[in-house]
Amino acid sequence: QVQLVESGGGLVQHGESLRLSCTTSGFIFSSYYMDWYRQPPGKQRELVARITSGGTTDYADSVKARVTISRDNAKNTVYLQMNSLKPEDTAVYYCHASGRRGNWWGQGTQVTVSS
């Protein structure tokens, strides 16, 4: 059974940092692309960052200078380090895996940034 479990969300102030984690099981993590998406209140879900199975990363323009995605294949975990957080970063953040067997979503973790 495939599982993706996000953690690390919370309430922070403008300018602070958070590190989100997504721990996975049930598939060959190292072979899969891993993404972080977010869904702000009342808006559509959007891609924040992606890391390929080879470690290549890509970021949304809105977060590029402030966010780092990384993966630890030994721990089957993907991370999202977010710095200089802004109120507009407030959203539910979702982990997503995609690969040969299909794609799966985590349940999401809430990030709230106060001004």
MOLIN-V961351 format. One record per residue. N is the residue number from 1. PSI is psi in whole degrees, 0 to 359 (* if undefined). BURIAL is I if it has 16 or more other C-alpha atoms within 10 Angstrom, else O. D_LAST is the distance of its C-alpha to the last C-alpha in Angstrom with 1 decimal. Layout:
N;PSI;BURIAL;D_LAST / N;PSI;BURIAL;D_LAST
This chain:
1;128;O;40.2 / 2;133;O;37.1 / 3;139;O;33.9 / 4;120;I;30.4 / 5;113;I;28.1 / 6;152;I;24.4 / 7;167;I;22.6 / 8;355;O;19.7 / 9;173;I;16.8 / 10;193;O;14.4 / 11;124;O;11.0 / 12;167;I;9.2 / 13;157;O;6.3 / 14;127;I;5.3 / 15;348;O;8.9 / 16;179;O;10.8 / 17;158;I;13.7 / 18;150;I;15.5 / 19;119;O;19.1 / 20;147;I;20.3 / 21;149;I;24.1 / 22;110;I;26.5 / 23;133;I;29.9 / 24;163;I;32.7 / 25;161;O;36.4 / 26;2;O;39.3 / 27;169;I;39.5 / 28;90;O;40.2 / 29;315;I;36.7 / 30;342;I;37.9 / 31;358;O;39.3 / 32;145;I;36.3 / 33;141;I;33.5 / 34;135;I;30.2 / 35;155;I;27.0 / 36;127;I;23.4 / 37;165;I;22.2 / 38;153;I;19.1 / 39;102;I;18.8 / 40;160;I;15.6 / 41;127;O;16.0 / 42;9;O;18.9 / 43;171;O;19.6 / 44;157;O;22.3 / 45;139;O;22.4 / 46;150;O;22.1 / 47;130;I;23.4 / 48;312;I;21.1 / 49;153;I;23.8 / 50;144;I;27.5 / 51;127;I;29.9 / 52;174;I;33.6 / 53;334;I;36.3 / 54;356;O;37.3 / 55;3;O;33.9 / 56;137;O;33.0 / 57;156;I;29.3 / 58;147;I;27.6 / 59;151;I;24.0 / 60;145;O;22.2 / 61;328;O;21.6 / 62;343;O;17.8 / 63;357;I;17.5 / 64;319;O;20.7 / 65;353;O;19.7 / 66;353;O;17.2 / 67;144;I;19.0 / 68;126;I;22.4 / 69;142;I;24.5 / 70;165;I;27.5 / 71;149;I;30.3 / 72;100;O;32.7 / 73;334;O;35.8 / 74;333;O;37.4 / 75;2;O;34.7 / 76;42;I;34.2 / 77;140;I;30.5 / 78;145;I;27.9 / 79;156;I;24.6 / 80;108;I;21.4 / 81;122;O;19.7 / 82;123;I;16.2 / 83;164;I;14.7 / 84;51;O;11.9 / 85;146;I;9.8 / 86;158;I;7.4 / 87;327;O;5.9 / 88;354;O;9.5 / 89;353;I;11.0 / 90;125;I;10.6 / 91;168;I;14.3 / 92;127;I;17.5 / 93;129;I;19.0 / 94;143;I;22.8 / 95;143;I;25.5 / 96;136;I;28.6 / 97;139;I;32.0 / 98;140;I;34.7 / 99;199;I;38.2 / 100;322;O;41.9 / 101;350;O;41.9 / 102;201;O;39.0 / 103;150;O;35.2 / 104;156;O;33.1 / 105;150;I;29.5 / 106;180;I;27.7 / 107;346;O;26.1 / 108;153;I;22.5 / 109;136;I;19.7 / 110;131;I;16.3 / 111;123;I;13.2 / 112;126;I;9.9 / 113;117;I;6.6 / 114;150;I;3.8 / 115;*;O;0.0
